[in-house]
Amino acid sequence: ERPKVELKKWNAVIVWSYETGIESCTICKSLLSEKCPECIDNPNLECKPVWGVCRHPYHNHCITSWIKQMPNCPLCNNRWELTKEIN
């Protein structure tokens, strides 16, 4: 007979990345392939999506505004650090 195992604590971990399906900026809720609200209001601006070290993508203007108030990623709460722009 197998010994019984009791689960005392469980932490679910979810990881998203642009390459595996995130299609929207979780800050403004607009598609990453479309302009962010700031770019829509000002047609002279262009903001490309950016990808953090944590692998979460956002519109550049959205995450820039966000980190002025809170320096952490809105999804995982790790300190936001830019990895690359998404073309």
Rosetta silent file (secondary structure, phi, psi, omega in degrees, C-alpha in Angstrom):
SEQUENCE: ERPKVELKKWNAVIVWSYETGIESCTICKSLLSEKCPECIDNPNLECKPVWGVCRHPYHNHCITSWIKQMPNCPLCNNRWELTKEIN
SCORE:     score description
SCORE:     0.000 S_00000001
   1 L     0.000  138.147 -179.787    0.000    0.000    0.000 S_00000001
   2 L   -76.273  144.732  175.197    1.222    3.475   -0.916 S_00000001
   3 L   -71.054  148.114  179.739    1.786    6.030    1.827 S_00000001
   4 L   -79.748  142.686  177.870   -0.686    8.911    1.882 S_00000001
   5 L  -116.029  130.267  179.049    0.545   12.350    0.872 S_00000001
   6 L  -108.116  125.264  178.378   -1.054   15.467    2.290 S_00000001
   7 L   -84.404  116.799 -177.593   -0.820   18.689    0.285 S_00000001
   8 L   -95.313  -33.729 -178.469   -0.206   21.555    2.734 S_00000001
   9 L  -150.814  144.371  179.840    0.405   24.421    0.335 S_00000001
  10 L  -142.130  128.397  176.498    0.123   24.937   -3.425 S_00000001
  11 L  -120.114  117.659  177.996    1.231   27.907   -5.532 S_00000001
  12 L   -82.369  140.630  178.192    0.165   27.998   -9.161 S_00000001
  13 L  -124.155  128.783  178.698    2.587   29.634  -11.577 S_00000001
  14 L  -123.830  135.157  179.117    1.532   30.928  -14.969 S_00000001
  15 L  -124.319  129.707  176.412    3.907   32.326  -17.549 S_00000001
  16 L  -115.477  156.382  169.610    2.848   34.286  -20.605 S_00000001
  17 L  -152.228  156.640 -179.962    4.847   35.619  -23.488 S_00000001
  18 H   -57.044  -39.169 -177.180    4.030   37.450  -26.690 S_00000001
  19 H   -69.167  -21.663 -177.777    5.280   34.478  -28.685 S_00000001
  20 H  -107.675   12.983  170.964    2.911   32.092  -26.941 S_00000001
  21 L   132.959  -10.394  176.829   -0.270   34.045  -27.214 S_00000001
  22 L   -70.841  120.778 -177.462   -0.501   37.359  -25.381 S_00000001
  23 L  -112.857  -11.722 -176.528   -2.108   39.596  -27.922 S_00000001
  24 E  -122.337  149.274  171.253   -3.218   42.512  -25.743 S_00000001
  25 L   -73.418  122.694 -176.973   -1.512   45.047  -23.530 S_00000001
  26 L   -75.984   -6.566  176.586   -2.798   44.217  -20.063 S_00000001
  27 L   -85.139  -53.522 -177.344   -2.568   47.881  -19.047 S_00000001
  28 L   -98.003  -11.599  179.288   -4.757   49.481  -21.754 S_00000001
  29 L    71.630    7.849  176.574   -6.432   46.246  -22.959 S_00000001
  30 L   -87.406  155.231  176.662   -5.763   47.138  -26.628 S_00000001
  31 E   -61.300  142.270  177.845   -4.184   44.687  -29.031 S_00000001
  32 L   -64.986  -25.434  179.541   -0.390   44.911  -29.149 S_00000001
  33 L   -78.822   -9.077  178.604   -0.627   45.061  -32.939 S_00000001
  34 L  -108.322  171.051  179.458   -2.710   48.243  -32.650 S_00000001
  35 L   -72.486  150.379  174.341   -1.872   51.684  -31.312 S_00000001
  36 L   -78.619  165.762 -178.725   -2.104   52.412  -27.608 S_00000001
  37 H   -56.136  -36.315  179.168   -4.590   55.080  -26.430 S_00000001
  38 H   -65.830  -38.044  178.291   -1.837   57.709  -26.218 S_00000001
  39 H   -72.140  -33.628  177.759   -0.829   57.074  -29.847 S_00000001
  40 H   -64.974  -40.756 -179.260   -4.449   57.151  -31.007 S_00000001
  41 H   -72.382  -23.989 -179.266   -4.881   60.575  -29.385 S_00000001
  42 L  -130.650   95.367 -174.733   -1.646   61.861  -30.932 S_00000001
  43 L   -63.050  -14.159  177.806   -1.102   60.577  -34.499 S_00000001
  44 L   -79.285  -13.744  179.291    2.510   61.888  -34.504 S_00000001
  45 L   -89.337  150.386  172.527    3.476   59.347  -31.841 S_00000001
  46 L  -138.662  124.487  176.867    4.395   55.765  -32.521 S_00000001
  47 L  -127.237  123.022  177.671    4.896   53.266  -29.780 S_00000001
  48 L   -87.481  153.532  173.393    5.940   49.743  -30.443 S_00000001
  49 E   -63.039  146.785  176.832    5.225   46.953  -27.991 S_00000001
  50 E  -123.833  154.775 -175.396    8.078   46.203  -25.609 S_00000001
  51 E  -119.648  130.093  178.736    8.950   42.996  -23.834 S_00000001
  52 E   -87.511  167.290  175.719   10.215   42.818  -20.258 S_00000001
  53 L   -56.790  -31.827  179.958   12.793   40.471  -18.754 S_00000001
  54 L   -75.535   -1.333  177.054    9.788   38.758  -17.156 S_00000001
  55 L    75.875   19.704  176.687    8.551   38.016  -20.716 S_00000001
  56 L  -102.418  127.607 -178.777    5.423   40.185  -20.412 S_00000001
  57 E   -96.328  148.527  177.571    4.713   42.552  -23.335 S_00000001
  58 E  -147.219  163.498  167.117    3.122   46.002  -23.174 S_00000001
  59 E   -68.048  143.021 -178.296    2.787   49.085  -25.330 S_00000001
  60 H   -56.612  -46.625 -179.386    5.828   51.277  -24.679 S_00000001
  61 H   -64.936  -36.649 -178.447    3.729   54.286  -23.588 S_00000001
  62 H   -65.436  -49.850 -177.608    1.555   52.156  -21.308 S_00000001
  63 H   -71.458  -32.022  177.565    4.413   50.540  -19.380 S_00000001
  64 H   -63.233  -44.574  176.741    6.369   53.813  -19.265 S_00000001
  65 H   -64.286  -41.090 -178.581    3.415   55.534  -17.582 S_00000001
  66 H   -61.626  -48.404 -173.896    2.882   52.539  -15.297 S_00000001
  67 H   -72.571  -13.146  172.541    6.464   52.360  -14.000 S_00000001
  68 H   -68.027  -29.333 -179.842    6.434   56.065  -13.104 S_00000001
  69 H   -96.858  -35.324 -179.422    3.887   55.124  -10.435 S_00000001
  70 L  -146.995  121.269 -172.977    4.977   51.568   -9.672 S_00000001
  71 L   -79.150   10.541 -176.284    8.278   50.084  -10.887 S_00000001
  72 E  -108.642  152.348  176.400    6.946   46.513  -11.059 S_00000001
  73 L   -59.950  132.535  179.447    5.377   44.503  -13.866 S_00000001
  74 L   -62.984  -25.047 -177.628    1.557   44.616  -13.602 S_00000001
  75 L   -89.061  -44.891 -173.616    1.279   40.864  -14.224 S_00000001
  76 L  -111.888   -8.411  178.081    4.016   39.270  -12.130 S_00000001
  77 L    68.610   10.193  172.149    4.997   42.116   -9.779 S_00000001
  78 L   -78.140  156.108  178.246    8.710   41.651  -10.540 S_00000001
  79 E   -58.280  129.672 -178.185   10.745   44.804  -11.084 S_00000001
  80 L   -72.661  130.486  175.053   10.158   45.913  -14.693 S_00000001
  81 L  -142.631  125.505 -177.923   13.219   45.753  -16.904 S_00000001
  82 E   -68.897  133.935  174.206   13.105   46.179  -20.671 S_00000001
  83 E  -101.137  -54.117 -177.451   14.433   43.308  -22.746 S_00000001
  84 E  -164.109  163.095  170.773   13.579   44.347  -26.296 S_00000001
  85 E   -84.233  146.552  176.661   11.123   46.034  -28.603 S_00000001
  86 L   -98.593  126.126 -178.977    8.757   43.733  -30.463 S_00000001
  87 L   -89.947    0.000    0.000    8.652   44.381  -34.186 S_00000001
